[in-house]
Every structure is written in C-alpha cells, then in structure tokens.
Amino acid sequence: MTHTETCLEENCAHSSVLYIQTRPPSTRSLSASSANQNQRPLGQRNDQEIQDTIPDQETPLLQNGPRRSGKLDGIGLVCYALQHVSSTWAAGSFSFASYLFLADIFKMTLLPSAVLGFVSTGCACILSGETGKTIDKYPRLAITRFWILLQKLAGATVYAFITSLFYRSQNRDLGSGVSEWDITTALTYGGILFFACILNLSTVGVLTATERDWPVTIAARDTKALTRINLIVRRIDLFSKLFSPMVVTLFTATIGNQLTALVLLFVNIATAIFELIWIKVVYNRFPNLAAPKPTPSNTAEPAASTSTDEGTARLKTAYAAFTRGIKAQALNWKQFTQHPVFLTSLSISFLYLTVLSFDGNMIVYLKSRGYSDAFIAAMRGLNVLTGLLGTVVMPFGERKLGLVRTGSWAIWSEAVTLVPVVVSLFLSGQGSASETTLTRFMLFGGMAASRIGLWTFDLVQLTILQRAFGDESHTDNKNALMSLQFSLQNMGDLLKYVIVISLSRPDQFKYAALMSGIAVLCGAVLWLAYAKRERGHIIHAREILEAVKLKKRR
C-alpha cells in the first residue's frame, strides 16, 4: 500500500501560465456524478463534472476532460526514477538485512526480530495518518526533503546500533535469551526499536509524497502520464525487492555481517545527499509541483489563559491541541471510510494479511524444510519476475477492460492461484525429501502465478486511489486520507505477525497459510462489492443469457 505536468520546462521558461478562479463543486453536481458513475467506466467524466472538481483556488487552466498525451519532461522523470530507486533500495536492504543481522546476533531466539517487526509496524499503523497530514500542511519540496533526510538518518542510526551489538556479541553471549542481557544491551536494542519506528514512519512520509501526491500533481489529469509514472514506480519497487537482498547477501558472504552493517550505514548517509538533489531537480522540472495547496481550515486557537499560573495555562493549551488532533484524526477516518474508494483500500489491506509471499516468514519455513539458500533465492527471483509481468498486464487490461474489471480479474486470479499453494502445504511432509514433484510445482508454481494478479491489482488500486482523491483536490487533507491506507495495510501486517507468533512451529505454518488464503478471498469479495457499486453489476448476466439463447436457436 507515484505522480506530471506535460509542459516541458524549456518550452515554458519564457511563457506565462494562465490561471482561473474556480468555484467549489455543488452538492447537486456531486450527487449527479455519483449517480452516473454506475453507468460508465471510472475516470470518464463529462465537462461539467470536471469543472466541478477543480479545486477552489488558482490552478493552471487545463483542457476539458482527462488528457492522454503522456508526455513527460525527460530529465525530471529520470531524476524522479533515480530518487525512487535509491529510496526503495534502502528500504529493501533494511527489511532484509536488519532481520538477518538480529538473527546472527541472537542465535538462540527469534524474539528480538519478531518484536522489531511488530513494534515498527504497529507504530506506522497508528501514526501513518498524522504523517500523511504533514504532506497536506507543508510545502511539497520542504516536507518531502524532510522525510527523506529523516529516513536516511534513522536508517544509519539503526545500523550504528546493530554494529554496536555485533561488537558486544563478540565479547558476550547474546544468544541465550533476554534474561541474560545487561543494561547496555537492552538500551542498544531499545534504540534499534525506536529508530526503526522513526524509519518506518519516514518511509511512509516519503512514499505518500512521491507515490501519491507528486504523480497526481505532475500528471495534471493526464491519465496516460499518470499510468506511465505508476508503472515506473512499481517496476522500480520490484527491481529493488529482487536485487537489494542479493547485494546484501553478496556483501555478507564476502566481508561479513558486521562490516556490511557499516557499509549500509555510510551508504544511507551518502545517498541522502543525492536524493535531496534529485528531488529538487524534479520539483524544478515540473512547475505544477510549486502550485499552492488549499489552505487547511483550522479551527481557531483557544485564547491564552490570563491566569498567573503559567503551568496550568500550558497544560490546558497542550490538552486542547491533543484533543484537536484526536478529533481531526477521527474526522479523517470518518471521511475515508465513507468514501467509495475505501472498499478498495480495505480489499488490498487483506492482501497484506498473508504469509504466502517470500518474506521472512516463508523463507524461514522453507529453510526448516531443507531447501537450500540458492534454491530459495531462485524461487524468490522467479516471483519478482512474474510480478514484473503484472506491470505489463495492468496497462493492457486498463485499455481493453477498464480499471474496475481489470482489478476484478487480477485479484480473483491471485485468489485462485493460491489455492494449490495452500493445498500443497497440507499434502507435504515436514522435510523436502518427502515431497513429490507435484506438491513442489503446486507450491512454487502457484506462488509465482499469484504474483501476476497481485501486482496487476496493486497498480489498479493505486490508480483508482490517486484519481479519486486527485479529482477531489479541493479537500485540504487528501494526502492524510490516502496515507490511512498505509494504516490499514499495516494492520494486516500486524495481524500476520500475531498469527505467526501464535503458530510459530514449522508444522503449524500450513494453518497460517490457510488463514492467509481466506484473507485474500475476503479481499476479492470486498472488491466485488466495490465493482458492483461502480458498475451496477458484477457480470453481464443479460448479455450472457442472450448469447446462450442465440446459441440454442442455432
């Protein structure tokens, strides 16, 4: 759980931009729009509806209706891709290396790594909405640079703490469990947890800005350009997930874990400089990003207390600010859950409640069954390659079927192809020697095939989310609302950790897989509910019946 202005900078350097003052959409026009959405594909709107959804502020004068030129500034697009490669590569390296390092330091227990995943995910689940609000509140370039810098510094700090633990593990056995830790080890591990939470939140901030806000602003209703940016982003995501763990493994095999942690520390610091430069170039190359955001309609600040007790006045002010924050968060959740796109966010969040992916849980399980590291790496690479195929299927499906129908085909193909995976886990024994060729094919073949539907659906849902909130750019909290999807996805991750902790033995993994398959099925059913709301039907029953009757007559 990725965003462009088609006017090139060199062609606009000496020209002025025409602005118009628009009015907010009326209640009647919004109602009419909602009623008509069931009669035509998502994204196809008449001229009046498009005029009604232009924000109540100065915005560049655009052509009526969605544009499909797909033209993008080359230098800006390259720098955008470079920044995203650097950011996702760092995130992929950390998600793999941190657990690898902790498993090496605490050899006799998996508790430290499990607590790290649970705490950092829980923190992101609670605070993702507040993180997204900063994207709405502050200027685009400044807040994006802030989150990039915080992400890099937090990652470097975690690697520094891990290096310290490596040094201590050489002089003291840390593998016997938490009961034998000294105060220094406990504080160091606490620092890892704290800065891992900061890293997770800053990553949410970077992704909310660069994958949700910036692409929509840059594309400026150019649906072809938005799809092109989304495809670039998703392919970069898959590229980083495929190769960053391989590079980490190469370093650990040649220079060892402790030196690898030091290398990653310095890489985080060095790439921070480049990312700050690249994101500035992107900002300069696409003038739309400099457009002012809607001013948040904040409630009036309470008057300062005239009491002589300044401490009581500060306490009241802090309490008032806290309650306003809680109310704002509750209001955001209310708006998000009442929005039609919420069903799509809930649907994709169920896909995060699964152990049926090549994450740490699946890798540990496969190793317990005797599979070699080389074989597991090869299967993981195969899954990434089939995921890349999904980024090819999505734009083709959008052109031929539309977004909603493509999403239906994608998520149900994932659900169906995961059925043999779950069945194979129940048919197989505990060791790989007891397996048959059929069960292996069902397991690894089903996993690989499911990635096509997964990444196709991911792109479809992201595009729908962007268009929904992009069309409602008159709201002053669209990024806060979009970031709530990260909270839903993190909830799915949290439940996954709870399931794995409860079913921690390798012979119980099949039950966790069964629950994961049910979760994917629930996500598919929720998507059907959204599809029926948007299209008015799930399948073309009338056309099918007419075709059957015609065939009988012949």
N, C-alpha and C positions, 0 to 999 in steps of 0.2 A: 508495500500500500504502500513540467517538461514542455518550453513555451515560445510571433516575429513580425516585424514591420517590413513590408515588401519594398518600400522606397529605400534604395541604397544611399549610403551617406554621401558618397561623392556626387550623386545626382541631386541631393537636397541641400548641399552645403551653402549654396547661394540663393536658395529659394525660401520663401516664407510658407508657413503652414496655415491653412485656413481653419479656423475654429468656429464652432457653432454652440450656442447655448441651448441645451435641450431640456425637456421637461420630464419629470418622473412619470413612470407608467401609471395609468389609471387602473382602478380596481376592475373596471369593466373589461379593459383590454386584456388584463391578466387572466380573467376568467374565461374570456373567449379563447385566449391562447391555449389554456389548459384543456378546454373542450375540444379544440381542433387537433390537439396533439395525437389523439387516438385515431385520427383519420389519415395521418401522413407520417412518414419516417421522421426520426429525430433529426433536428438540425435544419429542416426545410421549413422556413417561415416566410410569410408574406411581408411586403414592405412596411405595412403599418406596425406589425409586431416587432420588427427590427428597430423601427424608430422609437417604439415604446420602451425598448430595453436598453437604449443608450443611456449612460449614466448622467445624473443631474449635475453636470459640471462641464468645463470646457474640454472637449475631446476632438481629435482630428476628424475632419469631415471625410467620411468613407462612402463608398458606393453602397447603394441599397442592396441588401441581401448579402449572404455569405460570399466571399471572394474565393476563388480557387486557382490563383495564379501559381502559388507555391514558390515564388521567387524569394530568395533569402540572400542577405549580404554574406559573401563567401568568407571574408576574414572574421566577421563576427561569429558565424556558425562554427568555424574551425576552433576559435578560442573558447566558445561555449562547450564544444565537444571535449577539448583538452581539459578544461576545468572539471567537467563531469567525470572524465576518465580518472583524473587524479583523486577526486573525492571518493568515487566508488571503489577505486583500487585500494585506498587506505582503509575504507570500511570493510571490504572483503578480506584484506590481510588481517585486520584486527579480529574479526569474527572467527577466523580460523586460528591465528597464532595465539591469541590470548588463552583459549581453552587448551591448546597444545602445550603452552608453557606451564599453565597451572597443573595439568596432568603430569608433567615431568617433575615439577617441584613437589607436589603432594601425591606421591606414587601409590599410597595405600588407600586413598579415599577419593571419591568423586564429589564430595560435598562442597569444597570451595568453588569448583567450576559451576556446579548446579546453582549455588547461591548467587554467583555472579550473574548468570543468565536471568534468574528470577527477579533479582533486585533491580538490575538495569532496565529490564523490560517493564517491570511494574512502575518504575519512575517515569518512563516515557508514556506509559498508558495513562497516568494521572495528569501529567503536565504538558502533553502534546498540544492541547487546546490553547494553553497560555503561550506556548512557544509560537504557535501559528498567529496569535493575535499581534505579536511584535512585527510580523510581516505586513499586517494591515496598518499598524500605527506609525511606523518609522519609514523614512525614505528607502527606496529599494536597494540602492547601492550600499548605503551605510549599514543597513541591518544585515544584508547578505554577507558583506565583508566581516562583520562582527561574528556571525555564526561560523563562517569559515575559519577565522582565526581561533575562535574558542574550540572548535572541533580539533584543530591541529595541536593546540597546546594541551588539551585534555588527553589526546592520544599519546603525545610524547610523555606526559606525566605518568600515565599508566605504565608505559614501557619502562620508565625510570624506576618505578616501584617494583615491577617484575624483575628487573635486573638486580635490584637490591635483594629480593627474595632468593634469586639464584645464588648470589654471593653468600647469603646466610645458610642456604641449604648445603653448601659445601662444608660448612663447619658444624652444622646441627641437623639432626634427622627431623624433617618436617613431614614425614610420611606416615607417622603413627596416629594422626588424628588431631583435632583441635585441642583436646585436653592437654597436650604436651607443648602447646605454643607458649612462648614467652610474650611479654607485653610489646616488645618491638615488632615481633612477627604479626601480632594481632593488629597493631596500629598500621603497619605497612599494608596488610590485607584490607583493612578498613579504608585506607587511601585509594587502593585499587577500586574498591566498590564505589566510593564517592566520585572519583573522576571518570569511572566507566559510565555512571549515570549522567554526568555532565556531557560526556562524549555522545551518548545516545540521544540526549536532548538536542545538542548542537547539530547532530546529523539530521534530526527531524527538521530543525530550522533551515538547514541548507537545502534539503530535499523539497520542503514546502515552497521555498523561494524559487529554486532553479528548475523544479519539475512541475510545479503547479502554477505559480504566479507569473514567472518570466515568460514561459512559452505562450500562454494565453495573451499576455500583453504584447508580445512581439508579433504574434500572428495576426492580431487585429482582425478577427473574423475570417481570415484566410484559412479555410478548413484544410486545404491541401498542405499548406505550410505547417499547420499545427500537427497534422498526421505525420509529416516528414520529421519534425522535431521529436515527436514521441517515439518514432521508430529508431531514430538515432540514439535516444536516451536508453531505450530498452535493450538495444544491441550492445551498448556500452556496459549496461548492468550485467548482461550475460557474459560478455567478454571478461569483465573483472572477476565475476564469480568463478569463471573457468580457470583463469591464469594466475590470479593473485595467490591462491593457496599453493599452486605448483611452484611459484617463485619462492614462497616462504619455505616450502619443503626442500627446495634446492639449497637454500642458504643453511637450513638446519642440518642438512646432511653433510655439508662441506665445512662450515665454521662453527657449528654447534648452536644450541638454543640461546645461550647467554649472549654471545656476540650478535646473533640475529636480532635479539631484542634491542641491542644498542643500535644496530643498523636501522631498524624501523623507527627508533626514536629520532635519529638525525634526518631520516627521510621525511618524517612528519614536519619537522621544522623547515626543511628546505622547500618542500612542495607548498607550504603555506605562502611563501613569497611569490611563487609562480601563480598560484591560484588567485591571489589578490590582484595581480597584474592582469591575468586573463579575464577575470570578471569585470574589471574596469574597461577593458577593450570592448567586451560585449555590450556593456552599458553605453559606451560612446558610439558604437556602430549602429545601434538600434534606437533612434530618438524616442520611440514610443515609451521606452522604459523611464524616461525623465518626466513623463506626464504626471501632474499632481494627482494624488489619490483623494478619494472622498474624505472629507473631514469627519472623524468619528463624532457622533452625537453624544458626548459625555454629559452626564448629569452634573449639576452644579456642585462644586465643592462645598462642604459644610463650613460655616463661618468659624474662624478660630476662636477658641474659648478665651473669654476675658478674665477667667479666674486667675488668681495669683498662683494657683497650683499648676505649674507648667507640666509637671509629670502627668497629672490627670488629663490635661488637655492633649498631650501627645498620645496617651493611651486611647482616648476617645477618637482621635484622628486616625490612629492605626486601625482601630476596630471598625471604623466607618469604611476605610479603604478595603479592609479584608471582606466585609460584608458586601461591598460593591463588586469586588472581584468574584465572590461566590455567586451573586445574582447574575453577573454578566456571563459566567460560565454556564449557569443553569439555563439562561436565555439562549445561549449559543446551542446547547444540546437540544433545547426545545425546537428551535428553528431547524436544526439539522434533521431531527427525527421526523419533523412534519414535511420536509422537502421530499418530492418524489424520488430524488436520486439516492435517498437514504437506503432504500431497499438494495440498490446495487452495492453500496458500501458494506452493508450487513452481509450480503452474499459473498463478496470477496474476503471478508474477515473470517468467514467459516473455513476458507481455504488455508488460512494460517493455523488452524487448529488441526494440524496433521503431522504425523511422524513419517509420512510416506514421501519423503524428499531426502536428498543426500546432504542432510545437515549432520550435526554431531551425533545425534541420537541414532540415526540409521547407520552411520559409519561405525560407531562402537558396537552396534548389534551385529553388523556383518563381520567385523573382526572377531567377535566371540564365536562366530560360526566357522572360522578358519579360513576366510578369504584373505588373500594377500593384499598388501597395500597397493601394489601395481594394478591388480585387477579392480580394486575399488576405485582407484583414480581413473582407470579407463572407463568404467561404467559412469562415474560422475561426469567425465568429459562427454560421453555419449548423450547424457541427459541435457547438458548445456547446448550441445549441437542441435538436438531436436527442439529445444527451447528457441533457438535462433530461427528455426523453421517457422515457429509460430509468429515471429515478427514479419515473415513474408506472407503468411496466410491472412493476417488481420487486414492489411490494406486491400487485398484482393476480395476478401469477404465483404468489406465495407462497400466497395464499388458494386458488387453483384447482389448482395443481400440486404445491405443496410447494417447499421451498428447493432441494433437490438437483436435481430435474427442471427447475426454472426456471433454475438455473445451467447445466445441460446445454444447454438451448435457447439461452441467451444467448451462451455462449462459442462455440458452433458457428455461430450466426448471424453473429457477428463474423468468424470464420474464412472463412465462405463469401462474405460481402460484401467482404472484402479481396482476393479472387481477381481480380475485374475491375480493381481498382486496380493490382495488380502487372502484369497483362496490358497495361493502358493505357500503363504506363511503358516497356514493351518495344516497343509499337507506335508510340509517339510519336517525333518527331524532337527535335532539340535546341532548336528555337525554337517558341514558341506559334503562330506563323503556319503551321507545317507540320502542326499538329494538326487533327483533324476534330472535329465536334460530338460524335460517338460517343465518341472517346477522352476528351474532356473530361468528358462525362457519366459515363463509367466511372470516371474518376479521382476527381472531386469528389463524385459521387453515391454511389460505393462508400464513400468516406471518411465521408460523413455518415451513411449507413445503418449502418456498423460501430459508430458511437458509441452507438447504442441498445443493442446487445448488450454493448458494453464496460462501460457504466455500470450496466446491469442486473446483469451478472456481478460487478462490483466490490461492489455492495451485498449481493448474495447471499453472496459470500465473506466480507465483513466481518461479516455477521450470524452466519454459521457459526463464525467465529473467536471472536467475542465469547461466543456461547453455550457453545462448547466449554470455554473457559477460565473463563467465569463459573460454569459448573456445577462446575468443579474448583477452587473458591475456597479449598479447604483448603491448596493449594500456596502457598508463600511467595514464588514467583518468577514468577507468571503474567504480569506486565507485562514482565519481562525476556524471557520466552518469546515473547510477542506482538510485542515490538519486533524480534525476529530476522527477522520477515517484512520489515521495512524493510531489513535487511541483504540479504536475497535480492533484493528489488526493486532495491536499489542495485547489486547485482552485474549485474542485467540492464541497468541504465543504463550501467555501466562497459563492458560488452561492446558496447553500442551505440556508445559513443564510440570504442572500438577499431575497430569496423567502419567508422565514418565517417572516422576518421583514415586507415585503410588504403585506403579508396575515396573520396578527398576530391574528385575531379573530378566536375563535374555529370554527365558522360556515364557515370559509374560508379554513379550513385545507384540505377539500376534493379537492380543486383546487391545493394546493401544492402537494397532493398525486398524482393527475393526472399528473402533470408535472414530478414528480419522476418516475412514471411508464413509461412515454415517454423517460426519460433519460436512464432507464435500457434497453429499447428496442433499443435505439441508440447504447448502448454498445454492445448489442448482434449482431447488424448489422455490427459494426466495426470488431467484432471477426470473422464473416463470411468472411469479406474481407481478414483478415489475414489467415484464414484457406484455402481459395481459392489460395492465393499466395503460401502457403507452400505445399499444397497437389495437386494443379492443378484443383481441383473440390470441390464442396460443398457436393454433394450427388453422389452416384454411379448410375448415370442415366442409363448407358448402362446395368449394371447388373440387375437393376430393370426392364427395358424393356424386357430383355431376360427371366427373371423369369415370367413376365406376358405372354409373347408369349408361353413359355413352359406350363404354366397353361392352356392356351386356347387350345393348342393341345391335352392335356389330356382330 
